[in-house]
Amino acid sequence: MAAFQKLGRTGFAGAAEKIIVSWALLGGLVLLGVVGVNIYSVIGNMLGAPFPGDIELTQMGVVVAIFSFLPFCQITDSNVTADIFTSKVRPRTQAFLALLASLIAFGFALLLLWRMYNGMSDQREYEYTTTILQMPIWFSYLPVLFSLALLALASLITLKENSQHVIEG
């Protein structure tokens, strides 16, 4: 619940925040769907009625869900940190480290966005599909790319906020 205390921006950042939170909630629903598929698969296997393609759906669903949570973690400052090393430093140093982390997250988001787009293009060009369901693999890249674009946006928002904290000292 502490992550939700970091929410409440206004203006453009507030609108982006609402989209990011909604996207993370949608990712949670995808994850619940994956759990449902797995429960159905286990019960179906016990009753002699297997669920074809359950592993394919699980793989794609988990990837989509994980990437959908990244922008939320960035915008709420909920990423894993090494607070044991920074808890005793001055607030200005903490603000500088947060600024550096936002800059790294922004660069990482752009790098992944670029490379994942190239990966999606290759998957689409060569018409790769899943083995059992014959679903085009590149479909699962679309929500991942959207998540990475939201991560870049969230990183820019936190970069701006953290730079103000460094200036204010």
C-alpha positions in Angstrom: 0.0 0.0 0.0 3.0 2.4 0.4 3.3 2.5 -3.3 -0.1 4.1 -3.7 0.9 6.9 -1.3 3.3 8.1 -4.0 0.4 8.7 -6.4 -1.6 11.9 -6.9 0.2 13.9 -9.5 -1.7 16.5 -11.5 -1.6 17.7 -15.1 0.2 15.7 -17.7 2.0 13.6 -15.1 -1.3 12.8 -13.4 -2.8 11.7 -16.7 0.2 9.5 -17.4 0.0 8.1 -13.9 -3.6 7.1 -14.3 -2.7 5.3 -17.6 0.2 3.5 -15.9 -1.9 2.4 -12.9 -4.6 1.2 -15.2 -2.1 -0.7 -17.3 -0.6 -2.4 -14.2 -4.1 -3.4 -13.1 -4.8 -4.9 -16.5 -1.5 -6.8 -16.2 -2.8 -8.1 -12.9 -5.9 -9.4 -14.7 -3.7 -11.1 -17.3 -1.9 -12.8 -14.5 -5.2 -13.9 -13.0 -6.1 -15.3 -16.4 -2.8 -17.2 -16.5 -3.6 -18.7 -13.0 -7.1 -19.6 -14.3 -5.6 -21.3 -17.4 -3.3 -23.3 -15.1 -6.0 -24.4 -12.7 -8.2 -25.4 -15.6 -5.2 -27.3 -17.2 -4.4 -29.2 -14.0 -8.0 -30.2 -13.4 -8.4 -31.0 -17.1 -5.4 -33.2 -17.0 -6.6 -35.0 -13.9 -10.0 -35.7 -15.6 -8.4 -36.7 -18.9 -9.2 -33.5 -20.8 -6.0 -31.6 -21.2 -5.9 -27.9 -22.1 -4.0 -27.6 -25.4 -1.6 -24.7 -25.5 -1.7 -24.0 -21.8 2.1 -23.6 -21.6 2.2 -21.2 -24.6 -0.5 -19.0 -23.0 1.2 -19.1 -19.7 4.5 -18.0 -21.2 3.0 -15.1 -23.1 0.7 -14.1 -20.3 3.4 -14.0 -17.6 5.8 -11.9 -19.9 3.0 -9.4 -20.6 2.1 -9.2 -17.0 5.6 -8.7 -15.8 6.3 -5.9 -18.3 3.0 -4.2 -17.4 4.2 -3.8 -13.8 7.5 -2.1 -14.6 6.1 1.4 -15.3 4.0 1.3 -12.1 7.1 0.4 -10.1 9.0 3.3 -11.6 6.2 5.9 -11.1 5.7 4.9 -7.5 9.4 4.5 -6.7 8.8 0.9 -5.8 11.8 -0.6 -7.6 14.3 -2.7 -5.6 16.9 -0.5 -4.0 19.9 -1.0 -1.7 18.6 1.2 1.1 21.1 -0.4 3.5 23.8 1.6 1.8 22.0 4.8 1.4 19.9 5.2 4.5 22.6 7.2 6.3 23.6 9.5 3.5 22.5 13.1 3.2 19.1 13.8 1.6 20.8 15.6 -1.3 22.9 12.5 -2.0 19.8 10.4 -1.8 18.1 12.7 -4.3 21.1 12.6 -6.6 21.1 8.7 -6.5 17.3 8.7 -7.2 18.0 11.1 -10.2 20.7 8.7 -11.4 18.3 5.7 -11.1 15.7 7.5 -13.1 18.2 8.3 -15.8 19.3 4.7 -15.9 15.7 3.5 -16.0 15.0 5.9 -18.9 18.0 4.7 -20.9 17.2 1.1 -20.1 13.6 1.6 -21.3 14.7 3.1 -24.6 17.2 0.4 -25.2 14.7 -2.3 -24.5 12.0 -0.6 -26.6 14.4 -0.4 -29.5 15.6 -4.0 -29.3 12.2 -5.5 -28.5 10.8 -3.7 -31.6 13.5 -5.2 -33.7 12.7 -8.6 -32.2 9.0 -8.2 -32.9 9.8 -7.2 -36.5 11.8 -10.4 -36.9 9.1 -12.6 -35.4 6.6 -11.0 -37.8 8.8 -11.1 -40.9 9.6 -14.8 -40.4 6.0 -15.6 -39.4 6.9 -17.5 -36.2 4.0 -19.0 -34.4 3.5 -21.0 -31.2 3.7 -24.8 -31.7 0.2 -25.9 -30.6 -2.1 -22.9 -30.9 -0.3 -21.5 -34.0 -0.6 -18.0 -32.6 1.8 -15.4 -34.2 4.4 -14.8 -31.5 4.8 -11.1 -32.5 1.3 -10.4 -31.0 2.7 -10.8 -27.5 5.3 -8.1 -28.3 2.7 -5.4 -28.7 1.7 -5.0 -25.0 5.4 -5.4 -24.0 6.3 -2.5 -26.3 3.5 -0.4 -24.8 4.8 -1.2 -21.3 8.3 -0.1 -22.3 7.0 3.1 -23.7 5.1 3.7 -20.5 8.3 2.9 -18.5 10.2 5.5 -20.5 7.4 8.0 -19.8 7.4 7.1 -16.1 11.2 7.5 -16.0 11.0 10.9 -17.6 8.4 12.0 -15.0 10.5 10.7 -12.1 13.6 12.2 -13.7 12.0 15.6 -13.7 10.8 15.2 -10.1 14.1 13.9 -8.9 16.1 16.7 -10.6 13.9 19.2 -8.7 14.7 17.5 -5.5 18.4 17.7 -6.2 18.1 21.4 -7.0 16.1 22.1 -3.9 18.6 20.2 -1.8 
